[in-house]
Amino acid sequence: MQTQLSPRSQIDISVLVLEQDGGVLQTAINAVTLALVDAGIPMNDYICATSAGLVDNNAILGLPLELLSNIRFE
């Protein structure tokens, strides 16, 4: 966001999750970006998010909740 245009302003953003079936963080990031664009807030760039992973050497986008809960970080 271009904060220099409104130096004494504050933008509060809250996201209410009604149901979770995986991808909550990615959905929240995308929703916030769209809300800022819709509100006309000047931004340098847009951001978007997705989840991706390898399951049995197959690339999968938009991992479901059951796969997200079994993630091992190495």
C-alpha positions in Angstrom: 0.0 0.0 0.0 1.2 3.5 -0.6 1.2 4.8 2.9 2.9 8.0 2.0 -0.4 9.2 0.4 -2.2 9.1 3.8 0.5 9.2 6.5 -1.9 9.5 9.5 -4.4 6.9 8.4 -5.0 3.4 9.6 -6.6 0.5 7.8 -8.0 -2.3 9.9 -8.8 -5.6 8.2 -10.5 -8.5 9.8 -11.4 -11.8 8.2 -14.2 -14.0 9.6 -13.8 -17.7 8.8 -17.2 -19.4 8.8 -16.1 -22.9 7.7 -12.7 -24.4 7.1 -12.0 -27.0 4.5 -8.3 -26.1 3.9 -6.8 -23.1 2.2 -8.0 -20.6 4.8 -4.8 -18.5 4.8 -4.7 -18.4 1.0 -8.3 -17.4 0.8 -7.9 -14.7 3.4 -4.9 -13.2 1.6 -6.8 -13.1 -1.7 -10.0 -11.7 -0.1 -8.0 -8.9 1.6 -6.3 -8.0 -1.6 -9.6 -7.8 -3.5 -11.2 -5.8 -0.7 -8.3 -3.2 -0.8 -8.7 -3.0 -4.6 -12.4 -2.6 -4.3 -12.0 0.1 -1.7 -9.7 2.1 -4.0 -6.7 1.9 -1.8 -3.6 2.7 -3.8 -1.2 -0.2 -3.9 2.2 -0.7 -5.6 1.5 -4.4 -6.4 -1.2 -7.0 -5.8 -0.6 -10.2 -4.0 -2.3 -13.6 -4.3 -1.8 -16.9 -2.6 -2.3 -20.6 -3.2 -1.1 -23.8 -1.6 1.0 -26.4 -3.5 2.6 -29.6 -2.5 3.9 -33.0 -3.7 2.0 -36.1 -2.9 3.6 -39.3 -4.1 5.7 -37.2 -6.5 2.5 -35.6 -8.0 2.2 -31.8 -7.9 -1.1 -30.7 -6.3 -2.4 -27.1 -6.2 -5.0 -26.1 -3.6 -4.3 -28.8 -1.0 -7.3 -30.1 0.9 -7.5 -30.0 4.7 -6.6 -33.7 5.2 -3.3 -33.2 3.3 -2.5 -29.9 5.0 -2.8 -31.6 8.5 -0.2 -34.2 7.6 2.5 -31.9 6.4 6.0 -32.6 7.6 8.6 -29.9 7.5 12.2 -31.1 6.9 
